Amino acid sequence: LSLATLTYDTLRFEYEDFPETKEPVWILGRKYSVFTEKEEILLDVTSRLWFTYRKNFPAIGGTGPTSDTGWGCMLRCGQMIFAQALVCRHLGRDWRWIKGKRQMDNYFNVLNAFIDKKDSYYSIHQIAQMGVGEGKSIGQWYGPNTVAQVLKKLATFDTWSSLAVHIAMDNTVVMEEIRRLCQSNVPCAGAAACPALESDVLYNGCPEDVGLRERLTLWKPLVLLIPLRLGLTEINEAYIETLKHCFMMPQSLGVIGGKPNSAHYFIGYVGECPEDCKDCPKTLPPAKNCLWGGTALLLSLCFHCQHPPCRMSIAELDPSIAVGFFCNTEADFNDWCQQIKKLSLVRGALPMFELVERQPSHFSNPDVLNLTPDSSDADRLERFFDSEDEDFEILSL
């Protein structure tokens, strides 16, 4: 197994070409062949927005740090998975970035939402300062669930995108909650986000023709983030098949996670590597367990990575991750639900989370998790999913 990543370690500056394998390459719901579509693969990877450590930006909070080196890796991964959602929202999954080619205004609008300044919707400044409310001091490392909760709060201010952001709690996706969140009779506030009308089509955002509004079902585009823990100290191999299938879904936004002290944004996988794969640990059989990705510390203001991703062993993957999906329409969400249900029929694929129509009755009692009624979603997730919370013991029942 290999997964591609768009964040970069500080000490790896050499990048290998794509592995010569007959296995298909999956990138955010798109299937490729290394032998016949290598250029298409690289173009797809290059088109993903890439945010990594920066320095010399305006001080966070006016007096705080001017660089996120050493602490901002998961914050940057959160930016990347959310940037992919905005790309799908405003540019579409088929959009490609080509060096030197003039881009449309929406491309720059998406970039501006992540620029390192205090008034950008999803800037490092906004994420760090919003994290204070989640119990994280500025400069403190985040786990996948914390950055997901912070991005959910920040998205409420992004009227241009008009997103519905749902964080699935306790390994459970409740369809009724998502439909209630996404279905709205209120037109969107951002005119740029409202697509032009065509007959007999369901629309995101706000229809321009008020007369048609009554017969159209409005659906806010959904960003679904699912924090998970797929093992105690290392990933449980039983979840690998399910994780692979997540990258096959057209709604895929990828996965944020990584390994201890090094966060990554995974955008895909390739089934097997060559027998002489240099990235597979000697203790593991080659061609079976290596993550496809790459890492490098760049302090420039580039937003696209123009080299093939490298690979790392799946054995190094921290079990604490967050899986992301984007459903632009209600039909997209219904299709995603059907795909998740079919996953339960895939041999050898252990479900990573449960999909239910309504919230189970035992979820309604906060005492089940020894939480007070005022406990935030972040508190609940912090307790169970953040990989920095390693001080726990297993009690016998």
DRENDO-1510 file (C-alpha; in Angstrom, 1 decimal, always signed):
<recs>
REC; n; res; u; v; w
REC; 1; LEU; +0.0; +0.0; +0.0 .
REC; 2; SER; +1.2; +3.5; -0.8 .
REC; 3; LEU; -0.3; +6.9; -0.1 .
REC; 4; ALA; +0.8; +10.2; -1.6 .
REC; 5; THR; +1.4; +13.1; +0.7 .
REC; 6; LEU; +1.8; +16.8; +0.1 .
REC; 7; THR; +3.7; +17.8; +3.2 .
REC; 8; TYR; +7.4; +17.5; +3.5 .
REC; 9; ASP; +10.0; +16.4; +6.1 .
REC; 10; THR; +12.9; +18.7; +6.9 .
REC; 11; LEU; +15.7; +16.3; +5.9 .
REC; 12; ARG; +14.5; +14.7; +2.6 .
REC; 13; PHE; +15.2; +16.7; -0.5 .
REC; 14; GLU; +15.7; +13.9; -3.0 .
REC; 15; TYR; +12.6; +12.6; -4.8 .
REC; 16; GLU; +12.2; +9.3; -6.7 .
REC; 17; ASP; +10.2; +9.0; -9.8 .
REC; 18; PHE; +6.9; +7.1; -9.7 .
REC; 19; PRO; +7.2; +3.4; -8.9 .
REC; 20; GLU; +7.1; +1.2; -12.0 .
REC; 21; THR; +4.1; -0.9; -11.0 .
REC; 22; LYS; +1.2; -2.5; -12.8 .
REC; 23; GLU; -1.1; -1.6; -9.9 .
REC; 24; PRO; -3.5; +1.3; -10.4 .
REC; 25; VAL; -2.7; +4.6; -8.8 .
REC; 26; TRP; -5.7; +6.3; -7.0 .
REC; 27; ILE; -5.6; +10.0; -6.3 .
REC; 28; LEU; -8.6; +11.6; -4.7 .
REC; 29; GLY; -11.1; +9.4; -6.6 .
REC; 30; ARG; -9.2; +9.3; -9.9 .
REC; 31; LYS; -7.6; +6.1; -11.2 .
REC; 32; TYR; -4.4; +6.2; -13.2 .
REC; 33; SER; -1.8; +3.9; -14.7 .
REC; 34; VAL; +1.8; +4.7; -14.1 .
REC; 35; PHE; +2.8; +3.3; -17.5 .
REC; 36; THR; +0.4; +5.2; -19.7 .
REC; 37; GLU; -0.6; +8.2; -17.6 .
REC; 38; LYS; +2.5; +9.4; -15.7 .
REC; 39; GLU; +2.1; +13.0; -16.9 .
REC; 40; GLU; -1.5; +13.1; -15.9 .
REC; 41; ILE; -0.6; +11.8; -12.4 .
REC; 42; LEU; +2.0; +14.4; -11.9 .
REC; 43; LEU; -0.4; +17.1; -13.2 .
REC; 44; ASP; -3.0; +16.0; -10.8 .
REC; 45; VAL; -0.6; +16.0; -7.9 .
REC; 46; THR; +0.9; +19.3; -8.9 .
REC; 47; SER; -2.6; +20.9; -9.0 .
REC; 48; ARG; -3.3; +20.2; -5.3 .
REC; 49; LEU; -2.6; +23.3; -3.2 .
REC; 50; TRP; +0.5; +22.8; -1.1 .
REC; 51; PHE; +1.0; +24.7; +2.2 .
REC; 52; THR; +4.0; +24.0; +4.4 .
REC; 53; TYR; +6.1; +25.8; +7.0 .
REC; 54; ARG; +6.5; +29.5; +6.4 .
REC; 55; LYS; +8.6; +32.2; +8.1 .
REC; 56; ASN; +8.5; +36.0; +8.3 .
REC; 57; PHE; +4.8; +36.3; +8.2 .
REC; 58; PRO; +3.0; +39.0; +10.4 .
REC; 59; ALA; +3.2; +38.0; +14.1 .
REC; 60; ILE; +0.2; +35.9; +15.2 .
REC; 61; GLY; -1.9; +38.0; +17.5 .
REC; 62; GLY; +0.3; +40.9; +17.0 .
REC; 63; THR; +3.0; +39.7; +19.4 .
REC; 64; GLY; +3.1; +36.0; +18.7 .
REC; 65; PRO; +5.4; +33.8; +16.4 .
REC; 66; THR; +6.3; +34.9; +12.9 .
REC; 67; SER; +7.0; +31.3; +11.8 .
REC; 68; ASP; +5.2; +28.0; +12.3 .
REC; 69; THR; +8.3; +25.9; +11.8 .
REC; 70; GLY; +8.3; +23.0; +14.2 .
REC; 71; TRP; +4.7; +23.3; +15.4 .
REC; 72; GLY; +2.5; +24.1; +12.4 .
REC; 73; CYS; +2.6; +20.9; +10.4 .
REC; 74; MET; -0.9; +19.6; +11.3 .
REC; 75; LEU; -2.3; +23.1; +10.9 .
REC; 76; ARG; -0.8; +23.2; +7.4 .
REC; 77; CYS; -2.3; +19.7; +6.7 .
REC; 78; GLY; -5.7; +21.0; +7.8 .
REC; 79; GLN; -5.3; +23.9; +5.4 .
REC; 80; MET; -4.5; +21.5; +2.5 .
REC; 81; ILE; -7.4; +19.2; +3.0 .
REC; 82; PHE; -9.7; +22.2; +3.3 .
REC; 83; ALA; -8.1; +23.9; +0.3 .
REC; 84; GLN; -9.0; +20.8; -1.7 .
REC; 85; ALA; -12.6; +21.2; -0.6 .
REC; 86; LEU; -12.6; +24.8; -1.8 .
REC; 87; VAL; -11.0; +23.8; -5.1 .
REC; 88; CYS; -13.8; +21.3; -5.6 .
REC; 89; ARG; -16.3; +23.9; -4.5 .
REC; 90; HIS; -15.2; +26.8; -6.8 .
REC; 91; LEU; -13.0; +25.2; -9.5 .
REC; 92; GLY; -14.1; +21.6; -9.7 .
REC; 93; ARG; -12.2; +18.3; -9.4 .
REC; 94; ASP; -11.2; +18.4; -13.1 .
REC; 95; TRP; -9.4; +21.8; -12.7 .
REC; 96; ARG; -5.7; +21.7; -13.2 .
REC; 97; TRP; -2.9; +24.1; -12.4 .
REC; 98; ILE; -0.4; +24.6; -15.3 .
REC; 99; LYS; +2.7; +26.7; -14.7 .
REC; 100; GLY; +2.6; +29.9; -16.6 .
REC; 101; LYS; -1.1; +29.6; -17.6 .
REC; 102; ARG; -3.4; +32.4; -16.5 .
REC; 103; GLN; -5.8; +31.2; -13.8 .
REC; 104; MET; -9.4; +32.3; -13.2 .
REC; 105; ASP; -10.3; +34.7; -10.4 .
REC; 106; ASN; -11.7; +31.9; -8.2 .
REC; 107; TYR; -8.3; +30.3; -8.1 .
REC; 108; PHE; -6.8; +33.4; -6.5 .
REC; 109; ASN; -9.9; +33.8; -4.2 .
REC; 110; VAL; -9.2; +30.3; -2.9 .
REC; 111; LEU; -5.5; +31.1; -2.4 .
REC; 112; ASN; -6.3; +34.3; -0.6 .
REC; 113; ALA; -8.4; +32.3; +1.9 .
REC; 114; PHE; -5.2; +30.7; +3.1 .
REC; 115; ILE; -2.6; +33.5; +2.9 .
REC; 116; ASP; -0.6; +34.0; +6.1 .
REC; 117; LYS; -2.4; +37.1; +7.3 .
REC; 118; LYS; -4.9; +37.6; +10.1 .
REC; 119; ASP; -7.9; +38.5; +7.9 .
REC; 120; SER; -7.8; +35.4; +5.6 .
REC; 121; TYR; -10.5; +32.9; +6.4 .
REC; 122; TYR; -8.2; +29.9; +7.0 .
REC; 123; SER; -4.8; +31.5; +7.6 .
REC; 124; ILE; -2.3; +30.1; +10.1 .
REC; 125; HIS; -3.2; +33.1; +12.2 .
REC; 126; GLN; -6.9; +32.3; +12.3 .
REC; 127; ILE; -6.3; +28.6; +12.9 .
REC; 128; ALA; -3.8; +29.2; +15.8 .
REC; 129; GLN; -6.0; +31.8; +17.5 .
REC; 130; MET; -9.2; +29.8; +17.1 .
REC; 131; GLY; -7.4; +26.9; +18.6 .
REC; 132; VAL; -7.0; +28.8; +21.8 .
REC; 133; GLY; -10.7; +28.3; +22.4 .
REC; 134; GLU; -10.1; +24.5; +21.9 .
REC; 135; GLY; -7.5; +24.5; +24.7 .
REC; 136; LYS; -4.4; +24.8; +22.4 .
REC; 137; SER; -2.0; +27.6; +23.1 .
REC; 138; ILE; -0.5; +29.4; +20.1 .
REC; 139; GLY; +2.6; +27.4; +19.0 .
REC; 140; GLN; +1.2; +24.1; +20.4 .
REC; 141; TRP; +1.0; +21.0; +18.2 .
REC; 142; TYR; -2.5; +19.9; +17.0 .
REC; 143; GLY; -3.9; +16.5; +16.4 .
REC; 144; PRO; -6.1; +15.7; +13.4 .
REC; 145; ASN; -9.4; +16.2; +15.3 .
REC; 146; THR; -8.4; +19.5; +16.8 .
REC; 147; VAL; -7.6; +21.1; +13.5 .
REC; 148; ALA; -10.9; +19.7; +12.1 .
REC; 149; GLN; -12.9; +21.3; +14.9 .
REC; 150; VAL; -11.1; +24.6; +14.3 .
REC; 151; LEU; -11.7; +24.6; +10.6 .
REC; 152; LYS; -15.4; +23.9; +11.2 .
REC; 153; LYS; -15.6; +27.0; +13.3 .
REC; 154; LEU; -13.7; +29.2; +10.8 .
REC; 155; ALA; -15.9; +28.0; +7.9 .
REC; 156; THR; -18.9; +29.7; +9.4 .
REC; 157; PHE; -17.3; +33.1; +8.5 .
REC; 158; ASP; -16.6; +32.0; +4.9 .
REC; 159; THR; -19.9; +33.2; +3.3 .
REC; 160; TRP; -18.3; +33.0; -0.2 .
REC; 161; SER; -18.0; +29.2; +0.0 .
REC; 162; SER; -21.2; +28.7; +2.0 .
REC; 163; LEU; -20.0; +25.3; +3.2 .
REC; 164; ALA; -21.7; +22.9; +5.6 .
REC; 165; VAL; -18.9; +21.3; +7.7 .
REC; 166; HIS; -19.7; +18.2; +9.7 .
REC; 167; ILE; -17.3; +16.5; +12.1 .
REC; 168; ALA; -18.5; +12.9; +12.7 .
REC; 169; MET; -18.3; +12.0; +16.3 .
REC; 170; ASP; -17.4; +8.7; +18.0 .
REC; 171; ASN; -16.6; +6.8; +14.8 .
REC; 172; THR; -20.2; +7.3; +13.6 .
REC; 173; VAL; -21.7; +9.2; +10.7 .
REC; 174; VAL; -25.3; +10.1; +11.3 .
REC; 175; MET; -27.0; +10.7; +7.9 .
REC; 176; GLU; -30.0; +12.6; +9.5 .
REC; 177; GLU; -27.7; +15.1; +11.1 .
REC; 178; ILE; -25.9; +15.8; +7.8 .
REC; 179; ARG; -29.1; +16.2; +5.8 .
REC; 180; ARG; -30.4; +18.6; +8.5 .
REC; 181; LEU; -27.2; +20.6; +8.3 .
REC; 182; CYS; -27.0; +20.8; +4.5 .
REC; 183; GLN; -30.6; +21.3; +3.5 .
REC; 184; SER; -31.5; +25.0; +3.8 .
REC; 185; ASN; -34.1; +27.4; +2.4 .
REC; 186; VAL; -31.8; +30.4; +3.0 .
REC; 187; PRO; -29.9; +31.5; -0.1 .
REC; 188; CYS; -26.2; +31.8; +0.2 .
REC; 189; ALA; -24.5; +35.1; +1.0 .
REC; 190; GLY; -21.6; +34.9; -1.5 .
REC; 191; ALA; -22.7; +35.8; -5.0 .
REC; 192; ALA; -19.6; +34.4; -6.5 .
REC; 193; ALA; -20.5; +31.0; -5.1 .
REC; 194; CYS; -23.9; +30.8; -6.8 .
REC; 195; PRO; -23.8; +28.9; -10.1 .
REC; 196; ALA; -25.9; +29.9; -13.0 .
REC; 197; LEU; -29.2; +28.2; -13.5 .
REC; 198; GLU; -30.0; +25.5; -15.9 .
REC; 199; SER; -33.3; +23.8; -16.2 .
REC; 200; ASP; -34.2; +20.6; -14.2 .
REC; 201; VAL; -31.0; +20.7; -12.1 .
REC; 202; LEU; -30.5; +20.8; -8.4 .
REC; 203; TYR; -28.2; +23.6; -7.3 .
REC; 204; ASN; -25.7; +24.4; -4.6 .
REC; 205; GLY; -25.8; +27.9; -3.2 .
REC; 206; CYS; -28.5; +30.3; -4.3 .
REC; 207; PRO; -30.5; +30.2; -7.5 .
REC; 208; GLU; -30.6; +33.6; -9.2 .
REC; 209; ASP; -34.2; +33.2; -10.4 .
REC; 210; VAL; -36.5; +33.6; -7.3 .
REC; 211; GLY; -39.4; +32.1; -9.2 .
REC; 212; LEU; -37.6; +28.8; -9.4 .
REC; 213; ARG; -36.3; +28.8; -5.9 .
REC; 214; GLU; -39.4; +27.1; -4.5 .
REC; 215; ARG; -39.1; +24.1; -6.8 .
REC; 216; LEU; -35.4; +23.6; -6.2 .
REC; 217; THR; -33.9; +21.7; -3.3 .
REC; 218; LEU; -31.1; +23.7; -1.8 .
REC; 219; TRP; -28.1; +21.8; -0.5 .
REC; 220; LYS; -25.1; +23.4; +1.1 .
REC; 221; PRO; -21.9; +21.7; -0.2 .
REC; 222; LEU; -20.8; +19.3; +2.5 .
REC; 223; VAL; -17.3; +19.0; +3.9 .
REC; 224; LEU; -17.3; +15.8; +6.0 .
REC; 225; LEU; -14.3; +15.2; +8.3 .
REC; 226; ILE; -14.2; +11.9; +10.3 .
REC; 227; PRO; -11.5; +11.8; +13.1 .
REC; 228; LEU; -10.5; +8.2; +13.7 .
REC; 229; ARG; -8.1; +6.1; +15.7 .
REC; 230; LEU; -7.2; +2.9; +13.8 .
REC; 231; GLY; -5.1; +1.2; +16.5 .
REC; 232; LEU; -3.4; +1.9; +19.8 .
REC; 233; THR; +0.2; +2.7; +19.0 .
REC; 234; GLU; +0.3; +1.7; +15.4 .
REC; 235; ILE; -2.2; +1.3; +12.6 .
REC; 236; ASN; -4.2; -1.9; +12.6 .
REC; 237; GLU; -3.7; -3.7; +9.3 .
REC; 238; ALA; -7.4; -4.8; +9.3 .
REC; 239; TYR; -8.3; -1.2; +8.3 .
REC; 240; ILE; -6.0; -1.0; +5.3 .
REC; 241; GLU; -8.5; -2.1; +2.7 .
REC; 242; THR; -11.1; +0.3; +3.9 .
REC; 243; LEU; -8.6; +3.1; +3.9 .
REC; 244; LYS; -7.6; +2.3; +0.4 .
REC; 245; HIS; -11.3; +2.4; -0.8 .
REC; 246; CYS; -11.7; +5.9; +0.7 .
REC; 247; PHE; -9.2; +7.2; -1.9 .
REC; 248; MET; -11.2; +5.5; -4.7 .
REC; 249; MET; -14.4; +7.5; -3.9 .
REC; 250; PRO; -14.9; +10.6; -6.1 .
REC; 251; GLN; -15.9; +12.5; -3.0 .
REC; 252; SER; -12.5; +11.9; -1.4 .
REC; 253; LEU; -10.6; +14.9; +0.1 .
REC; 254; GLY; -7.8; +12.7; +1.3 .
REC; 255; VAL; -6.5; +12.0; +4.8 .
REC; 256; ILE; -4.6; +14.1; +7.4 .
REC; 257; GLY; -2.4; +12.2; +9.8 .
REC; 258; GLY; +1.2; +11.1; +9.5 .
REC; 259; LYS; +3.7; +9.8; +12.0 .
REC; 260; PRO; +4.9; +11.0; +15.4 .
REC; 261; ASN; +6.1; +14.6; +15.2 .
REC; 262; SER; +5.5; +14.8; +11.4 .
REC; 263; ALA; +2.1; +15.5; +10.0 .
REC; 264; HIS; +1.1; +14.6; +6.4 .
REC; 265; TYR; -1.7; +15.2; +3.9 .
REC; 266; PHE; -2.3; +11.9; +2.0 .
REC; 267; ILE; -4.0; +12.2; -1.3 .
REC; 268; GLY; -3.9; +8.7; -2.7 .
REC; 269; TYR; -2.2; +5.3; -2.8 .
REC; 270; VAL; -0.7; +2.8; -5.2 .
REC; 271; GLY; -1.4; -0.8; -4.6 .
REC; 272; GLU; +2.2; -2.2; -4.7 .
REC; 273; CYS; +5.8; -1.0; -5.1 .
REC; 274; PRO; +8.6; -2.7; -6.9 .
REC; 275; GLU; +10.4; -5.6; -5.2 .
REC; 276; ASP; +13.4; -3.3; -4.7 .
REC; 277; CYS; +11.4; -0.5; -3.1 .
REC; 278; LYS; +14.0; +1.5; -1.0 .
REC; 279; ASP; +11.3; +3.0; +1.3 .
REC; 280; CYS; +10.0; -0.3; +2.7 .
REC; 281; PRO; +11.6; -1.2; +6.0 .
REC; 282; LYS; +13.8; -4.3; +5.9 .
REC; 283; THR; +11.5; -6.0; +8.5 .
REC; 284; LEU; +8.5; -5.8; +6.1 .
REC; 285; PRO; +8.0; -7.6; +2.8 .
REC; 286; PRO; +8.6; -5.2; -0.1 .
REC; 287; ALA; +5.7; -4.4; -2.4 .
REC; 288; LYS; +3.2; -4.6; +0.4 .
REC; 289; ASN; +3.4; -1.9; +2.9 .
REC; 290; CYS; +4.7; +1.5; +1.8 .
REC; 291; LEU; +3.1; +4.9; +1.9 .
REC; 292; TRP; +3.4; +7.0; -1.2 .
REC; 293; GLY; +4.3; +10.5; -0.3 .
REC; 294; GLY; +7.1; +12.9; +0.1 .
REC; 295; THR; +8.4; +15.6; +2.4 .
REC; 296; ALA; +10.6; +18.7; +2.3 .
REC; 297; LEU; +10.9; +21.9; +4.2 .
REC; 298; LEU; +10.3; +24.9; +2.0 .
REC; 299; LEU; +10.0; +28.4; +3.3 .
REC; 300; SER; +9.1; +30.1; +0.1 .
REC; 301; LEU; +5.6; +31.3; -1.0 .
REC; 302; CYS; +5.0; +28.6; -3.6 .
REC; 303; PHE; +1.7; +26.9; -3.5 .
REC; 304; HIS; +2.2; +23.9; -5.9 .
REC; 305; CYS; +4.7; +21.0; -5.5 .
REC; 306; GLN; +6.3; +20.3; -8.9 .
REC; 307; HIS; +8.0; +16.9; -8.3 .
REC; 308; PRO; +6.6; +13.4; -7.8 .
REC; 309; PRO; +5.7; +12.4; -4.2 .
REC; 310; CYS; +8.0; +10.1; -2.3 .
REC; 311; ARG; +7.0; +7.1; -0.2 .
REC; 312; MET; +7.1; +6.0; +3.4 .
REC; 313; SER; +6.3; +2.8; +5.2 .
REC; 314; ILE; +2.7; +2.3; +6.2 .
REC; 315; ALA; +4.1; +0.9; +9.4 .
REC; 316; GLU; +5.1; +4.4; +10.3 .
REC; 317; LEU; +1.6; +5.8; +10.0 .
REC; 318; ASP; +0.2; +7.1; +13.3 .
REC; 319; PRO; -3.2; +5.5; +14.0 .
REC; 320; SER; -4.8; +8.9; +14.7 .
REC; 321; ILE; -6.1; +10.3; +11.4 .
REC; 322; ALA; -9.0; +12.3; +10.0 .
REC; 323; VAL; -10.6; +11.2; +6.7 .
REC; 324; GLY; -12.2; +13.9; +4.5 .
REC; 325; PHE; -15.0; +13.9; +1.9 .
REC; 326; PHE; -16.7; +16.6; -0.2 .
REC; 327; CYS; -20.3; +16.2; -1.4 .
REC; 328; ASN; -21.2; +19.0; -3.7 .
REC; 329; THR; -24.8; +18.0; -4.0 .
REC; 330; GLU; -27.3; +15.8; -2.2 .
REC; 331; ALA; -26.9; +13.2; -4.9 .
REC; 332; ASP; -23.2; +13.1; -4.2 .
REC; 333; PHE; -23.9; +12.5; -0.5 .
REC; 334; ASN; -26.4; +9.7; -1.3 .
REC; 335; ASP; -23.9; +8.1; -3.6 .
REC; 336; TRP; -21.2; +8.3; -0.9 .
REC; 337; CYS; -23.6; +6.6; +1.6 .
REC; 338; GLN; -24.2; +3.8; -0.9 .
REC; 339; GLN; -20.4; +3.3; -1.4 .
REC; 340; ILE; -19.8; +3.2; +2.3 .
REC; 341; LYS; -22.6; +0.6; +2.7 .
REC; 342; LYS; -21.0; -1.5; -0.1 .
REC; 343; LEU; -17.7; -1.4; +1.7 .
REC; 344; SER; -19.1; -3.7; +4.4 .
REC; 345; LEU; -19.4; -6.3; +1.8 .
REC; 346; VAL; -15.8; -6.1; +0.7 .
REC; 347; ARG; -13.9; -9.1; +1.9 .
REC; 348; GLY; -11.1; -8.2; +4.3 .
REC; 349; ALA; -12.3; -4.6; +4.7 .
REC; 350; LEU; -13.0; -3.8; +8.4 .
REC; 351; PRO; -15.1; -0.7; +8.7 .
REC; 352; MET; -13.3; +2.3; +10.1 .
REC; 353; PHE; -16.6; +4.0; +11.1 .
REC; 354; GLU; -20.3; +3.3; +11.3 .
REC; 355; LEU; -22.9; +4.8; +9.0 .
REC; 356; VAL; -26.4; +5.2; +10.6 .
REC; 357; GLU; -29.6; +6.9; +9.6 .
REC; 358; ARG; -30.3; +8.4; +13.1 .
REC; 359; GLN; -28.3; +9.1; +16.2 .
REC; 360; PRO; -28.1; +6.0; +18.4 .
REC; 361; SER; -30.0; +6.5; +21.7 .
REC; 362; HIS; -26.9; +6.0; +23.8 .
REC; 363; PHE; -25.2; +9.0; +22.2 .
REC; 364; SER; -27.7; +11.3; +23.7 .
REC; 365; ASN; -26.4; +10.8; +27.3 .
REC; 366; PRO; -23.2; +12.7; +27.9 .
REC; 367; ASP; -22.5; +10.6; +31.0 .
REC; 368; VAL; -21.7; +7.6; +28.8 .
REC; 369; LEU; -18.4; +9.3; +28.1 .
REC; 370; ASN; -18.1; +10.9; +31.5 .
REC; 371; LEU; -18.6; +14.3; +29.9 .
REC; 372; THR; -20.6; +17.2; +31.1 .
REC; 373; PRO; -23.5; +18.5; +28.9 .
REC; 374; ASP; -21.3; +21.6; +28.2 .
REC; 375; SER; -18.4; +19.6; +26.8 .
REC; 376; SER; -17.6; +20.6; +23.3 .
REC; 377; ASP; -17.2; +18.2; +20.4 .
REC; 378; ALA; -13.5; +19.0; +20.6 .
REC; 379; ASP; -13.3; +17.9; +24.2 .
REC; 380; ARG; -14.9; +14.6; +23.3 .
REC; 381; LEU; -12.6; +14.0; +20.3 .
REC; 382; GLU; -9.5; +15.3; +22.2 .
REC; 383; ARG; -10.0; +12.5; +24.7 .
REC; 384; PHE; -10.2; +9.7; +22.2 .
REC; 385; PHE; -8.4; +10.6; +19.0 .
REC; 386; ASP; -5.5; +13.0; +19.4 .
REC; 387; SER; -2.2; +11.1; +19.1 .
REC; 388; GLU; -0.5; +13.4; +21.6 .
REC; 389; ASP; -2.6; +11.9; +24.4 .
REC; 390; GLU; -0.7; +8.7; +24.9 .
REC; 391; ASP; -1.2; +8.4; +28.7 .
REC; 392; PHE; -4.0; +5.8; +28.9 .
REC; 393; GLU; -4.4; +2.3; +30.2 .
REC; 394; ILE; -6.7; -0.5; +29.1 .
REC; 395; LEU; -9.1; -1.7; +31.8 .
REC; 396; SER; -10.5; -5.2; +31.8 .
REC; 397; LEU; -14.2; -5.5; +31.6 .
</recs>
